[in-house]
Amino acid sequence: MKFLLKRYFYTLVIILFNWPMSAQEKTKIFFKDVLNESGIDFVHYAPRPRWCEIGPTVQGIATNEELNPIFQEEKEYWKSGDRLLTMEEFANLHLIKMNSSGAGWIDFDRDGDWDIYLVNCQGTDEITNSLYENLGDGSFSRTKNSGAEDTGEGMAVSIADFNNDSYSDIFLTNYGDFTLYRNNKDGTFTDVTDNAFPSGIKDLWYGGSTWGDYDLDGDLDLSVTGYVDFTRRPQYTNLRFPMDFGGIPNLLYRNNGDGTFTDVTLTSGDVHDAARKSMQAVFNDFNNDGWPDIFVTNDTDANSLYLNKGDGTFKPFSGPSGLGTTDGSMGIALGDFNKDGLEDLVYTNYVAEVNVLAQLVDNKSSNDEQLRNAVFVHNFDSPAVHRLSWPRVNWGTGLFDLDNDDDLDLFFASGHLNAVSGDNRQFNLLFENDGWGRFSDISEQAGVEATKKRIHRSAIFADYDNDGLVDIYVTNNGQQVEDGKGNTINDPFQGVGILYHNETKSTNNWLKIKLEGSKSNRDGYGAKVKLSAGDLVSTQSLISGIGYFSTNAKELYFGLGQIKQIDELEVTWPSGEIQNFNKIALNQTVYIVEGGILHPNTTMLSEKNIPKK
């Protein structure tokens, strides 16, 4: 009995000693959909997406009007309702529309607030991608003739300043090609794809992309994922998608610093991963050796981790890392969710495959005395995450402190591919962190379920109204809504996104940080920021590629609970330069220039203070 009492006493002491400071002010996280009053009238369009079965081999030509073929040749067709389609037609009309609906936050005019770029997966003269300007009062206005109204079969968007001129550019992946739009600094964009990629672009199905300075030369390089190759498939009729199809090699482009890129895929190691069907990629220094590594989620294949060797090549490290699980993996989130000082990883999965909370446990040891390891273990301390993600197809995700209590909360965008197993609409999920890295479901009480079931895809995060609270825009795929019995459901929200405005009432403090590189890439991607305040130490990295087919706002959000002042702020830039700032006031946005000063109480940097390369 004495032993048990002593054990309980010590347990209580440990709990009290480790109790998070932010727990002094626990608040109720709450979101409200304000899309109708925001001015964002975009509809993510997709045609009728019935999950098709491969049809019998027939002779003749199938037309859209009728199925009375003229017998000329033997072809393989897929059934789609009353139509017979070639493989390419089927892919174009159905499959590609199920994966897409990307979105990105971009301050294209450098006025200090976050504008939004939305991707359509069916491009026509009337149906295009759209750029909305933030008017600064919580509302948006669709820009006209920006030059970035892309009409391709849109997949994903990534935002980056590829030419280091301090203005954000737009990179799009499509079914069939990709496009790079250069910001002209006057509110317009120019398609510079042909000049930027002189080796040409193949007609392939591209997925997500990410930017990072893998060679640390001061400009951003580009990684692009490849998805399914319809020409590589077995010659039988009962095909499973995508398992029975070949993959498309991933691509790695080195930025030459002159507006052009060189394809270094084949000389950089095994990063092409031609056998796998990749979805999203992210650059991040997982082993903390100063060199950006690459993590890739793959569909129905093992995920991939490549450690940067620092010589222009990468070492495959998927199996030893603990991340090489074989699932239908989609989106990526990064952040220290258990507050142990190490940056953890979350990735989403297909239905009947739980979302993964991967906790980083080792970034110091080495197997070859040259390259440090990055080893993760799967965290099962949050059973609600696994129980609720299991029946859903999960896509976009994010780890952000949504109530500013100094821990990272977790969001998932959900929606099925098809209606075979029932209604293809699903609820989004929101989990609150208890301060220990354990998550509880608050989807209903936080207002997330009030937006009803939809076919959600991407989720992008930004404090778009500059009130110190992180908001969320979620895309809704425009594919037809069905009940699983062949019946069409008339859904007024089909293709209509959600703008979750964060209306959490809190006295917790916060700090937002914007970065501007000089020796490093201008975006500051790859920089690490550490805040110290008494016993509190919090670290975040500015990373491209987080999410699913999307781009979050290019700034860091620190919730600080009841902390009154930052004792020290340390920035470690990709160049290796370290800057320290002391006694930082809270509840403001600070702008930090590499090698320069910290600009307090500002959301934008004037032209005269922009560093010159």
N, C-alpha and C positions, 0 to 999 in steps of 0.2 A: 504494500500500500504506500509506504514511504517512497519507494522507487517511482511509483506512478505519479505521486504528487510532485516529486522533484522533477520528473520528466515534463509534466504539464507546466510547472513553473518556468522551466528553461524555455519551453516552447513559447510561452507567453512573452518572456523577455525578448526572444528573437523577433517575434512579430512586432512588438512595440518598437524595438530598435530599428527595424527595417521599414516601419510604416511610412509610406510616401508622404512627403510634405504637402503635396497637392490634395491629399485626402481631406484636408481641413475645409475645403470648399468643393464638395461634390455637387454638381449641377445636373439638371435634366436637359439632355440634348434633344433639340427639337428642330425639325425642318418643315418648311412649307413650300409647295410648288407655286412659283410665281411666274411661270412661263407666259401665261396669258397677258399679264401686264408688263412683261419685259420687252416686248417688241420683236422677239425671236419667233418668226412665223415659218421656220424651216420645217419641211417634211422629208424624212428619210424614206425615199421611195425604193420599192422593190416589187417586181411582178409576182404573180401567183406562185408560191413556193411549194407546191405539193411534192412530198418526197416520192420520187418516181422509182419504179422498178424497171430494171432493164428489160426491154421487150425482145420478142423473138427476132431472129434474123429474117428480114423480109426482102423481097425483090421489088425494086422500083424506087420512086422518089416520093417522099412524103411532103405535102404542101400544107400551109396553114389553113387553107380553105376546106380541103376535103382529103379523104384518104383513098383516092382512086388513082393509084400510081401508074405511071407509064413504065412498063417493065423494061428497064435498060441495064441495070447493074445491081449487084448484090451488096448491101450495106448493113451495118449494125445500127439499130435505132433504139432510142429510149422512149418509153411511154410517158406522156404527160397529159393526163386527162384524156381528151379525145384526139390528141396529136401524137405523131411519131416524130422524134427529134434525133438528129445526129448527136454524137457525143459533144461536139463543140457547141451546138445549139442548146443542148441540155445544160451544159456548164454555164453558158452565158446567161440563160434565162432563170436558172434556179440556184445551183449550188453556190455560186459566188455571192449571191445576194444574201445568203444566210449568215455568212461570216462577218459581213462588213458593217458599216456605219461608224467610221472614225470621227474624231473631233479633237480640237486643240485650242488652248488658250494662247493668245499672241498679243503682245503690245506692238502692233505693226506701225503705229504712228508715234511711238515713244512719248506719249502724254501721261504715262504713269498708271493707267488703268488697263485692265485686261479685256481685250477684244476676243472674239470667238470665231473660229473657222470650222465649218461643218462639211462633212464629206457625204456625197450621194453615190450610191452604188449603181445607179442607172443614169448615164449621162445622155442628154439630148440638148437641143437648142434651148428648150424651156426648162429642163431639169438639170441643174448644175450644182457644183459645190458653191458655198456661199460664205462670204466674210461679213461679220456684223461688228460695227463699231460701238464700243462702250461710250455712252454719252455722259457718263460721270454722275448720273442721278439714279442709277439702278436700272436704266433702260438701255436698249440697243437699237441700232438702225442698220438695216442691210445696205452695204455699200454697192454702188453701181459702177460697172466698168473698171473694176480694180485690176483686171488682167489675170486674176487667179480663179476665175469661174470655170474650173476644169470640168470637162464633159466626159472624162474617161469612166471606166468601170471601177469606181473608187473603192479602195480598201482602207488604207491608213494614212495618217498625216503625222509628220514630226516637224517641229519648229526648231530652227537653229540659225545662228549667224555664221554661215559657212565661209564668208569672205572677210570676216572681222572688220566690218564697217559700222558696227554698233546697231544695225537694224536687222530685225529677225526676218529670215527667209522661210519658205514653205517647201517641204519635200513631200510628195504624194506617191503612194504605191497604188497600182491598179492591176486589174486582171488584164494582162497584156503588155504593160510597160510601167514606167515610173516617170515623174516629172519634177523638175526643180524650178521653183519660181524665186527669182531674185527681187528683193525689196528695192524699189527705186528711190526710197526716202521721200516720196511725195504723195503717198497714199496709193500708189499703183505698183504692180509687179510685172516682171518680164520673164517669159519662159526661156531659160538658158540651158536646157537639158542637153541639146546637141553640142554646145560648146563645152559644157562641164564634163561630159562623158564622151570623149572623142572615140573611144573604142566601140561605141554603139550600145544599144539596149535590145536585148532579145525579147521576143514575144512570149512571155511567160506569166505565170500566176504568182505575183509577188504579195507578201504579207506585211508584217510590221517592219519598222526600222528604228535605229537608234544612232545617236551621235556621241562620239567620244574621241579624245586625243590619245590614241593608243601608242603613238610613237613620241609623244611629249615634245612636238616641235612647235606648239603654239597655235595650231589650227585644228579644226574638228574633222575627224575622219568619219566614215559612214559604214554601218553594217545593215544589210537588207536581207530579210528572210525570204526563202522560196517555199511555196506550198506544194500543190499537187501537179503532176505531169500526166495529163490524160493520154499521152501517147505511150506511156509505159504501164501496161495493164495486161493481165492474163487473158487468154482467148477463150473465155467461157462466159455464160450469161448471168449467173447469179453473183454479181459483183457486190462487194461491200465497200462503201465509201467512208473514209479514204483508205482503209487498210489495204485494199487490193491494188492500189495504184502506186506508181513510183513517186519519189520526191524530187524537188527541184533544188539544186545547190544554193546554199546561202552565199552572199557576196560580201566582200570587204573591200572598200575603196579608200585609198590613201589620198588625203587632200594635198595637192601640190603647192598650195599657197598662192596660186595665180588664177584662181577661178576654175581650175580643172581638177579632175580626179583620175587616179590610176587604179585599175583593177589589180589588187594584190592577193586575190583569193587563193590562187594556187601556190603562191610562194610564202604564205603566212602560216603554214601548218594545215591541220585538218578542219579548219573553220567552215569549209564549204558544206560538209555533212550532206552529201548528195542523196543518201539513201533515206533521209528523214523528211517529214513534212512539217516545216517549222512555222510557228505563228508569230511570236514576239521575241525580241532580243533586247538586252540591256547591257551597257557598259558600266562596270563598277569595279573598283579595286577591292575585291573580296578578301584577298590575303594580306592587305595592308602593306604592300611592298613599294607603293608609289606608282605602279603601272596598272592601267585599266584592263580588267579582264572582261570576258563576254559570257553571259548566261543566256541560253535560248530555250524557250518552251516549244515542244514538239507534239504534234497531234498523232496519237496512237503509237508513238515511238518514244524511246528513252530521251529525256531532256539532256541538254548538253551544257557543260561548263568548260571553258577554255581559259587557262591561266596564261597571262602575258609574260613571256620570257625576257622581255626588255630588249630583244635584238631584232624586232620586227616579226617574230613568229610566236605561235601560241602552242601550249601543251594541253591536249585533251585530259580532263580531270573529272569526268562525269561520275564514274563509278565510285572512286574514293571519296568524292565530295559528299555523297549522300543525296544528291539532287537528281541523279540519273534514273528517276522512276519512269516507268512506262505507262503513261496515262494519256488522256486527251487534254493536254495542258494548253492554257490560253494566256491570261494576263499575269502581270508581275507587279508586286509591291515590295518596297525595301524600307527598312527602318528598325530601330532597336526597340522592339515591342516589349521586351522583358527588362529593359534598363540595366543591362550588365556591361554596357560599353561596347558591345559588338553589334554590327549591323546585320539583322536577321532578314529573312526572305519569305514572302508569301507568293504562291502561285495558284491559279484557279484551274479547275478541271471539269470534265464532262460529267453528265449524269451518272450516278452510281460510282463515282470516283470522288472521294472527299477532297476539298481544297486542302492544300498543304501549308502548314506553318513550320517553316524550316529554321531552326535556331542555330546560329553560328556558334560553334564551341571551340574551334581551333583555327587560328590564322597565324601561328608562330612556328610550328614544327615544320620539318622538311624531310622528304624521303630521299632526296638526292644531294642534300647539303648545298643546293643552289637555288631552288625555287620553293618558296614557302607554300604550305598547304592551305586549303580553305575547306574545312570539314563542318558539315551541318548534321544535326539530328532532328527528326520529326518530333514536334511538340504536340502532345495529346492532353495537355492540361485544360483544354477548352472543349469539352465534348459537344457543346451546343453548336460550335462551328462545324464540326464534322457531321453531326446529326442533321442539321438544316441544309448544309451544302450538298449532301448525298443525293437527294431527289431532284436537284436543279442542275441545269447547264450554266456554269458561271463563267463570266467573261472579264469585264473590267473590274479593277480592284484598286484600293488605296489604303495606306496607313497614314492617317493624319490625326492630330490632336484636335478633335472637333469641339471640345468644351474648355480648352486651354488649361487643363488640370495637370499637365506635365506627364501625360502618357498617350500613346498612340492608339486610336480607335480604328476599327476595321470595317470597310464597306465592300460589298460585292454586288455587281450588276448581273442579273439573271434573266434567262429567256431560252426556251428550247429551240432547237433547229427545226423541228417538224412536229406534227400533231399525231404521230403514230400512236403514242402512248397516252394521248389525251390532249387537253388544251395546251397549245404551245406557248401561252403566256404564263409568266411566273412573277412572284414578288421579289423585289430587291431585298438585300439583307444588310443590317447594320448591327455591329457588335461593339459594346463598350468595354474598354480596358479597365480592370480593377486596380491598376497600378503595379500589379505583379506579373503582367503578361498573360493573364487569364481573361477570356472574353465571354461576355454574356449577351444574349440576344435582346436588343431594344428596338427592333424594327417597327413594331406596332406603336409603342408609346412615343417613339421619336418622330412619328409622322411619315415614315418611309412607306408603310403599307397603305397609307391614305391615297397614294397615287395609283393604286390598283395594280393588277397583274398586267404586264406588257412584255413585249419581246425585246428586252433590253440587251445592249451590247457594251459600248464604251462608257466609262465614267471618268470625268476630268475634274480636277480640284483647283480652286482659286478663291481668294478673297476678292471677288470682283467688285464689291462696293466699298472696299477699304474700311470695314468696321472692326477688323481684328478677328473675325470668325471665318473659317474656311467653308465655302459653298461648293456645291457639286452640280455639274450638268451631266445628265445621262441620256445617251442616244437610245432610240427605240426603232428597231428594224421594221421596215415597212412591208414585210412579207405578209401574205394573207393569213388571217386568224382562223383556225379551225378547231373543232371540238374532239378530234380523234376518231370520229365516226363518219368522216367524209362531208360533214356539214360546215358551211362557211358561217362565221360569226361576224356580224356587223359591229365593228369596234371603232368608235369615234376617235380613239387615241392611236390608231394604226399609223406608225411612222412618226408620231409626234413625240418630241423629247420632253425631258423633265428638267426644270431649273430649281433645284433644291436650295432655297435660301435658308441659311443657318440663322435661326431665331432663338438660339439658346440664351437664356438669361443667366449671366454670370458676373461675379466680381473678380474672377481670375485674371491675372495679368498675362501679357503676351509680348512677343517681339517678332517682327518680320524683317528679313534680311534679303536685300538684292545685291548681286555681285556683278562686277565689271572687271574682266581680266585685261591685262596689258601684255605681259610676257606670256601668260597663259592664254588659252582661247578666250575670246571676248565674252562669251556666255558664262564663263566660269564653271562649265560642266566638269565634274570631277573634283571640285573644291570641297574640303571638309571644314565645317564650322563647329567649334566647341564652346559652349557657354558654361561658366562656373559662377555659382552664387551660393556661398556657404558650403553646405554639404552636397548641394545639388550640382551634378555635372551632366550635361546633355550634349550629344553629338549628332549631327546630321550631315549628309552629303547631298550636293546638288547633282542630280542624275537625269540623263535623258533616257527615254524608253520605258519608264514606269507606266503601268496601266495596260491597256489592250488597244492596239491600233490608234494610239492617242498621245496627246501631249498635255501635261499639267503646266500650271503657271511657273515661270522660271524665277522662283523665290523660295526661301525657306521660312517655315512657320514654327515658332517655338511657343508652346503653351507653358506657362510658368507658375500656375497655381497662385499661392499667396506670397511668392517671392517679391520683394520690394525693389531690388536693384541687382543688375548684373555686375559682379565683381570683375570678371575678365571675359573677353570675347577673343577667341583665337581662330584665325583663318589660315588653313594650310592649302595653298594653291597648287594646281597641277605642276607648275614650274618648280616646286619645291620651296618657294618663298613662304615665310610664315610671318603673319602680322598679328599684333596683339593690341587690344583696346581695353581700357579700364573704365569702370563706373558708368555704365550705360543705363540711361533712363528707360523705363518700360512703356508699353502701350504706344508704340510708334513703329514706323518703317525706317530702317537705316539703309543707306546705300554705301557699299564699300568698294573702293577702287584699288586694284592690286598695285602695291607700291605707292599708293596715295593715302588719302585720309578717309575717315568715316563721315559721311554726310547724314546728320540726324534730321528727323522730322521731314522726310521727303519721300515721295513715291517715284520721282524721276530725276534724272541727272541732266544738267544743262550741257549743251554742245561744247562749251569751253572747258568743261571738266572731263570730257571723254578722253581717255588716254590714246596716244598715237602709237601705232605699231612701228 
